[in-house]
Amino acid sequence: MSVHLLLGPEVGAKEGALRHIRDTLRTEHAGEVEIIRFYPFECEGGELTAALLNTSLFSDHRLVILSQAESASAALVDEVASYLARPAEGATLVIISSELFISSKISKLVPKANTQTFYDLLEREKGEWIRTFFRRMGLMISTGAVDSLIDISEDNTQELRTICSQLGLFWQIADKGRPIEEEDVDLYVFHSRQEDAFTLFPLIARGELRQSLKSLSVILGSGESQTPILLLRGLLWQFRRLLSLQELLEAKESEFEAFAKAKVMEKDAAIRKPKDKSSYRDAASRFNLEETQAIIAALIKADLAVKEAGVDLMKTIFERLLYQIIVKKGAPLAEAQFAAL
């Protein structure tokens, strides 16, 4: 059967498997393969099945990819299952999910040989992957630098490959004669990484005050007049999402159900990505429900202060706010209590 199921959080390896499927099809069909990618929100009206069944004018075979299948609606699951019961001859369907399991309505119709699960890399596997990557570029890297790259990257080879490629190309130009050291990694990432409320939140969730202050400095350093307001709104959105998660857990919902039912201001805000789940687990273990409520109140108060403050006070307001969130867990600060770190 021309269907493949790629499961698990390890994005880089899944993309590698997808490329292998694509290259195999191109070999079998002399390069004439039409590729169409869908996401669940794009194919609620039968578009997926239509793409699989309709004959292409431009190629003999179609490769249809359904990404983020973990967020598929019940109707889409039924549609896919119905197609798999009678698949088309001229098409290959690849279903990709970041979860380890998918609806049995689908999984039972995919041959075991065509089902692959990709787990996060272990720490020792990530270290060896990084060393091998730089060795192939003709570069040396210290153990401290390897550990630093592991700390700042996600648990998948796609994230690692992006960071290592950028750092490796920079190092080949900058100073190829010596090994990459830990401080080189920190300096490069500090200057090159795009920072916003969504990269700051995981640092807050882990209680990393110093790294949070560094991230704050990069964010505010953009000079954009709307940055402070957008930063506050982003943090407020995430802590409201955390509060919803905690309320669901307090109501004895399972973690799986709580992640799926999370809301922000009565709007659905399901937590689906593995890295987001990890961050919200960290936050839920660091802050209890009452502390999260206090943090939300502090963010709302800070929003008023930011709108009234001048540029020269902006950094101080946010530094105090991060200290209040991470160290005081939302409790009010005495006026002379905080000093910039």
Secondary structure, DSSP 8 states (H G I E B T S, - for coil): --EEEEESS-HHHHHHHHHHHHHHHHHHTTT-EEEEEE-GGG-SSSHHHHHHHS--SS-SEEEEEE--GGG--HHHHHHHHHHHHS--TTEEEEEE-SSS---HHHHTTS-GGGEEE-----HHHHHHHHHHHHHHTT--B-HHHHHHHHHHS-SSHHHHHHHHHHHHHHHHHH-TTS-B-HHHHHHHHHHH----HHHHHHHHHTT-HHHHHHHHHHHHTT--TTHHHHHHHHHHHHHHHHHHHHHHHHTT--HHHHHHH-EETTEE----SHHHHHHHHHHHHHS-HHHHHHHHHHHHHHHHHHHHS-HHHHHHHHHHHHHHHHTSTT----TTT----
